[in-house]
Amino acid sequence: MGKTGYFTHRDFWKHDMGGGHPECPGRLDAIEDRLLLTGVGDALEHREVPLATLEQLTRAHSTEHVEYLESLHQRLVADEPAGGPDHAQVDPDTTLTRFTLLAARRAAGAAIAATDAVIAGDLENAFCSVRPPGHHACREQAMGFCFFNNVAIAARHAIEAHGIERVAIVDFDVHHGNGTEDILSNDPRVLMVGFFQHPFYPYSGTIHPAPNMLNLPIPAYTRGMDVREMIEATWMPRLEEFKPQMIFVSAGFDAHREDDLGQLGLNENDFAWITGRIHDVARRHSKGRIVSMLEGGYNLDALARSVEAHIRVLAAL
């Protein structure tokens, strides 16, 4: 116990939605370089990452959704010898290439493997440096750079494969985790708390959320200290009341003030503080069990600094 796992895989670098796309392989390079430069990576338990199975994926998604993405993949592979297209457009910002499903299944597999190791007591907590991200992926729809909802798949795995009775999900990405909400709304075994810039993509999360969803829509240019006050006043009482037996984190770092994909005013110290408050709840109610999944974060330097700060709290460095 007391160890922090680190889950990543070279397949995550193979998913590439084209030059200039913000959700790029360079995001993981920036994180790896920072962890190497600071020595933080040496303090982590580096683990293998399997591919998620169909059974695991369909705890959060319909079989039809998985089969549709697989059909797009197979068409790209079949048409390649004849000079066919090298990608399929899922939405205006989300592109599936020949390597996307491999990376997406591996990202969900990282979430599953981290969950297994943490519940087994082999690790206290874990950070999964994965892509594509997942929190916009709905039960029946890929969108917003996301194909499979990694955190929802892991949460359902903890509940259905391991018998965990109460799971909390904390989402601090600048965008609302609409996919996670779509999949887990009205599931009394799950409490999801999150803040997000509003109004902003995906323009959701504000109209009659389910009782197990605590959404904090906040205006652009809100600063980190204001967000901290809101978390103390809203998230913390609900988490304490719920007493989660395990906590999952949708760790998006695009609420950083240097990130051009959002307009919030947080910095890496705010992410460290949020992680600390999550860790406090986990120590009291969850045996310290946390699995954190990388979501957004597109300014490479700010992303790398923020992930470092996040991991330092998880690993008590």
N, C-alpha and C positions, 0 to 999 in steps of 0.2 A: 504494500500500500504506500501511498504518498508519491507514486511515480506519475508523470504526465506523458501520455503517449503522443506521438506525432505520426500522422498517417498521410502519405502522399505517394504518387506513382508517376512514372514517366508517361503513361498513357494520357495524363491530363494535359500534357504539352501538345499532344497530337491534334486536339480539337482546336481548330483555328478558323474563325469566322471572317477572315480577310483583313488586309492591311487597313490600319486606322480604326478598327473596331476596338472599343474600350475594354471589352471582355476578352482579353488576349493572353497568350501564354506568358508574356512578359510579367504579368502580375505575379505568377508563381516564382519566376526568376528573382524578382525584387524581394520577395519574402525569403527565399533560400539564401540570397546574398546577405540579407540583414542578419539572419540567424547565424550564419557562418561568421560574419564580421564581429558580431557581439559575443560570440561564444554560447549564446542561448541554445543553439541546436545541440551542443554537446551534452546538455543537461536533460535532454528528452529521450524517451524510448522510441526509436524508429521502428515501425511495424509494417508488416506486409499488408497489401490491400487486395482483397479478392474481388471478383465480379459478383454483383448482386444477381440472385436467381429470379426467375419469373414469379415464383411464389412470394418472394420478399417484395418485389416491385408492386405486385397486385394487392398488397396490404393497404396501399395508398392510392393506387391507380387502377382503372379498369383494364381488363385484358385487351379491350379494343384499342385503348390508348397506346399500350405497349406494342400491339400488332401493327398499328398505323405507322408508328415511328420506325418499326422494323421493316415495313414495306417500303418506306422512303429510302432507307439504307440499302435494301436489296436492289432497288431500282438503280441507285447510283453505282453500285458495284457491277451490276449486269451491263450497264451502258458504258462503263469506262473503256473497255477494249475498242469500242466503236467511236471513241472521242466524245462521249456524252458529257453532260454537265457534271461538274465536280461538287455541286451542292444543291440543296433544296431549301427554298425559303419557307420557314414555318410562320413567321410574321415579319413585319418590316425590319425588325432589329435582330431576329433570331434565325440563324442559319444552321442547317444540318449538313455535315460533310460525311465523307466515308469513315471518318474516325470518331464522329460525335457520339454514336451510341456506345462504342467501346469506353470512351471517357465517362459518359453519363452512368453507365452500369458500374464502372469502377468507383465513381464518386459515391453512389448509393452503397456500394460494397464497403467503402471506407467507413461510412456511417454505421453499417451493420457490424463490422469487425470491431470498431471502437466501442460500440454498445456492448458487445459480447465480452470484451476484455475488462471493461469497467464494472459490469455487473458481476463478473467472475471474481473481482477483487484483484486481478492481475495488475490493473492500473487504477489510480484514483480518479483521474480525469484524462481527457484527450482533446487535441486540436487536429482537425482534418483540413489540410491545405489542398483543397480540391477545386476542380472546375470541370464541367460547367456548374454554376450555382444551382439552387433548387427552389427557393421559397416562392417564386411566381408560378411554378408548375402546378396546375390544378389537376383534379382527378382525371379529367378528360381532355386536357389541353396543355400543350407546351407554349410558353410565351416568356417574354422579358428575359431572354438569354438562358432560360431554364427548360429542362426536358423532363427530369424526374425530380420529385420533391424529396431531397435527401433527408431533411430533418423529420418530415412526416413519416417517411418509410422507417426511419430509426425509432421514432416514438412508438409506432404501431408494433414494431419488432420487439421492443422492450415489454410492451403490454401483452402481446399475443404469444410470443415465444418464451418469455421469461416470467410472465405472471406479475409484472410490476403493476400495481393498482392505480397509482397516481403519478402522472408525468407532467412536468411544466416545460413550456417552450418560451424562451425569451428571444425576441427579435428586435435588434437595434439598428437594422439597415435603414437608410434614408427613405426607402420605398416600402410601402405596406406589403406584408407577406400574404398577399391575397390567395396564393395557391395553398398555403398551409391552412389558412382559415377555411377555404373551400372544402378541404379534405377532412378537417377535424372539428368543424363547427358542430355544436350540440353533442359532442362526445364527452360525457361527464368524467371520464378518466383523464382528461387532458385540460390543463389551463394554459392558455396562450396569452402572454403579455407583450406589448410592443409599442414603440412610438415610431412615427414616420412623418415626413413633411407632407403638409396638406394645404391647399390642393396640389396634387402632384401625381405622376404615374404610380400605380395603375388606376387612380381615381376610385378607390374602394376603401372599405373599412370604417365608414362613418355612419352608414344607415342601418340601424337595428342589428348590431352584431349579436351573435348568440351569447347566452349567459356565460359560457366558458371562454369568451374572448374579451380581453381588456385592451382596447385600442386607445392610444393617445395621439390623435392627429395634432400636429403642432405647425405653426406658421414658419415660412422661410425666415432665415436670419435669427432664429432662436439660438441663444448661446448655451454653452455647456452647463453653466451653473444653474440656469433655469430648468434645463432638462433634469438635472440631478434632483432639484426640489420636487418636480413632478413625479419622478420615480419614487422618491421617499413617501410622497403623499398617496400614491395610487398603487403602484406595483407591489411595494413591500407588504402592505397589509393583506393584499389578496394572496400573495405567495405564502405568507405566514399562516393564513387561515387554511389554505389548500394543503400545506405540508407535503410537497412533492417528494416522492421516493427516488426520483431521478430528474435531472434538468438537462434539456437540450438547448443549445444556443444557435440561432441564426445570426452569425457574426458578420454583419455587413459593416464596412468601415467607410462607406460613401457619405455618411453624415459629417465627415471631417471637413473643416472649414476650407481646406485646400483642394477639395474634390469638386470638379466642375460638373459632375452629374447630379449634384444636389446643391442646396443653398442653406444648409444648416451650419451652425457655428461650433461644432465640437472639435476637440483635439485629442491626441493620444492619451493625455492624462484623464480626460473624461471617460474614454473607453476602459482605462485601467480601473477607474473608480466603479464603473458599472459592473465590470467583471468581479471586483471585490465584493460588491453587494450580492451578486449571484452566488459567489463562493460562500458568503456568510449563510445564505439560506441553505445551500447544499450541505454545509457542515452541520447545521442544526437538524435537518430533516431527511437528507438524502445520502448519508454516509459519505459525503463529499463527491458524489457521483455526478459528473458533468461531461457531456460530449458536445463540443463546439464545432460547428461546420462553417467554413468560409462561404460567405455570400458575396456582397458587393464590395467596392473599394477600387477606384480606378485612377487616382493619382498615385503613381507607383511609389514615390518616396513616402507620402503620407500613409499609404497602405502598409508598407513594410514597417514603419515605426509603430503603427497602431497594432499590428499583429504581434510585434515584439512585446509591446506593453501588455497586451491581452495574455500572452503566454507566460510572461513573467509572473503575473498574478496567479494563474492556474498552477504554475510549478513552484510558487513561493520562492522565487529567485530574488 
